[in-house]
Amino acid sequence: MVHATAHIGPERMETRIQAGHHAIVADEPPGNGGQDAGPAPYDLLLAALAACTAMTLRMYADRKGWRIDSIDVDLRILGVAEGRHIKRTLTIAGPDAAGRARLAEIAERTPVTLTLKQGIAIETTLVEQTA
């Protein structure tokens, strides 16, 4: 099961995240009230998509026996709240043009890509604080 927790104290925006057995710090830039001690939430969202894209493309290429020298994934969130979209740019060194085109098609079907495109329900539960 995928699991993550976040804790923020009474001061600052710095947030301690536990993702699996990995500790991560998230924060906001000073302009948003933080100290820039770590990536902001949207940066983390893009990081998850970038990592999933790169890893999935590498796994696919490895299964096909294609040489991969490098895969670079550049992501940007563009637009305003009502019309935001993610622009993904792939730079793939190693396979021929047909292989790179196939990898670009595969990028559209990575697990995180599909989750973001389809949306996901979020159920929120409030737990009473004990003294």
Residue pairs with C-beta under 8 A, 6 or more apart in sequence:
2 20
3 19
3 20
4 17
4 18
4 19
4 20
5 17
5 18
6 15
6 16
6 17
6 18
6 26
7 15
7 16
8 14
8 15
8 16
12 27
12 33
12 34
12 35
13 27
13 28
13 32
13 33
13 34
13 35
14 25
14 26
14 27
14 34
14 35
14 37
14 38
15 25
15 26
15 27
15 38
16 23
16 24
16 25
17 23
17 24
17 25
17 26
18 24
24 38
24 44
25 37
25 38
26 38
26 39
26 40
26 41
26 44
27 34
27 35
27 36
27 37
27 38
27 39
27 40
28 34
28 36
28 40
29 36
29 40
30 36
32 40
34 40
39 47
42 77
46 75
46 76
46 77
46 86
48 112
49 73
49 75
49 86
49 88
49 110
49 112
49 113
49 116
50 73
50 74
50 75
52 110
52 111
52 112
52 113
53 73
53 88
53 90
53 107
53 110
53 112
53 113
54 71
54 72
54 73
56 106
56 107
56 110
56 111
57 68
57 71
57 90
57 92
57 103
57 106
57 107
57 110
58 68
58 71
60 103
60 106
61 67
61 68
61 94
61 95
61 99
61 103
62 68
64 99
66 94
66 95
66 99
67 94
67 95
68 92
68 93
68 94
68 95
69 93
69 94
70 91
70 92
70 93
70 94
71 90
71 91
71 92
71 93
71 103
72 90
72 91
72 92
73 88
73 89
73 90
74 88
74 89
74 90
74 91
75 86
75 87
75 88
75 89
76 86
76 87
77 84
77 85
77 86
78 84
78 85
78 86
78 87
79 85
86 116
88 107
90 100
90 103
90 104
90 107
92 99
92 100
92 103
92 104
95 103
107 113
